[in-house]
Amino acid sequence: MPMDLASFRKWIEQIYATQDREPDCDTFMQLVPQYVDLQEQVRQVSSQLDALGSVELERRKLMDYLQEQLLACCDASDEALRDRKCKQLHAWRKDVKRILYQLQVLSSPNTRRMKLAKRLDKLGKHLGLVHDYCFIQEMIANLGDEHVLKNDAAPLVKLLDKKRDKQIKKCAKLQHAVCRTGLLRIE
């Protein structure tokens, strides 16, 4: 019959208390392997707890790294919004998406980090529209002079500029929400 660690210790204490010089060797031989197994289980659980502690430490390091990346992204966004160049805006979008994906992996639901992730996702979508408008404008600019659409493209380019500016304004508001509020402090 298996005996738990407490029962084993109690049995050993009884032997010492009675100063029994000849303990029951059969019982002792049956209990020692169980005791050794229990000690091994205790060691395994202890090492698992140590591993969990190191995982938490690594998660903290990752969150610190992500915080640095978010700060760098916010700095780059200021320049991209100021200059409004398509390449800078697209690079900003890639940074936002990269941070978003990392944040989603490291976050549990219903946390401040997930609220930040939602804002980053929305920002990424608006930046994606800006990139699409830039791409279409570039395609129109590269049309040959003899192309049929080249002559009729001016109103389309003007409309694309207007839509792009509208999306950039939305991006600026979202950038402010992401970079300037308390959500920047990742818990």
Secondary structure, DSSP 8 states (H G I E B T S, - for coil): ----HHHHHHHHHHHHHHT-SS--HHHHHHHHHHHHHHHHHHHHHHHHHHHHHHHHHHHHHHHHHHHHHHHHHHHHHHHHHHH--HHHHHHHHHHHHHHHHHHHHH--TTSHHHHHHHHHHHHHHHHHHHHHHHHHHHHHHTS-TTSHHHHHHHHHHHHHHHHHHHHHHHHHHHHHHHHSSGGGS--
